[in-house]
């Protein structure tokens, strides 16, 4: 789909600089897709912060504690 966008030369240079693109079309496309990606990530982040989505880390915590205990035992065996 083609869309007409009006930007000043200064704004267009800024868009090109921000995206790293040299041509106007690819620069605008990258700016829009990056903005959409950022918006989606922000929405997902909000779901975690509000508690709508969550992650159960109990197995990770149990594994981490077991690793710590094993490390303590290893240190104790070295100091003997």
N, C-alpha and C positions, 0 to 999 in steps of 0.2 A: 504494500500500500504506500502511496506517495502522499506526503503531507508537506504543506508549505509553512515555514516557520520564519518569522521576522526577528532577526537579532542584529544588534549593532556590530560593526567590525570589531570593536573592542571585546564584546561578549563572545563573538565567534573565535577570536584569537585565544581567549581564556578557555573556551571549550576545547579547542585543539590542544592547548598546552596541558589541560587537566587530563585529557584522554590519551595523549601521546600520539594522536592521529594527525596526519598532515592535511588530509582532504576533509572538506566540510561534511559531506554525507556520512562517511564512516565515523567521524567525530561525534556527530549528532546521534547516530545510531548507538554508539558505545555509551554515550552519556545517558541516554534513555534506558538502555538495558541495565546499566550499572545502577541507576536510580531505582528501577523496578526490583532488582535483586536485593538492594539494601532495604527497600520497603518490606519485602517478604521476610527477610531475616529479622527485621524489627518486630513484625507481627508474631513470628515464631517465638522470639525472645520474650515478648509480652505474655504469651501463653504459659511459659515456664515460670515467669516472675509472679504471675497471678495465681499459679497453682492449677490452672486448667489442665496443663500437662505436667507430668512429673516423671522422675526416673528413680527407680529403687536401687540404691547403691549398697544395700546390705551385703550381698555376696562379695563385692569389692572390698568392703570394710573388713569382713571376716578374713579374706585372703591377705589383706595388708597386715592385719594383726598377727596372723600365722607367720608371715615373712619376718616381722619384727621379733617374734619369739625365737625363730630359727636363727636369726642374726645374733641375738643375745647368747644363745647356746653355743654358737660358733666362737664368739668372742671369749666366752668362759673357757672353752676347750683350749683356746690358744694361750690363755693366761696361766694354764696349769703347768 
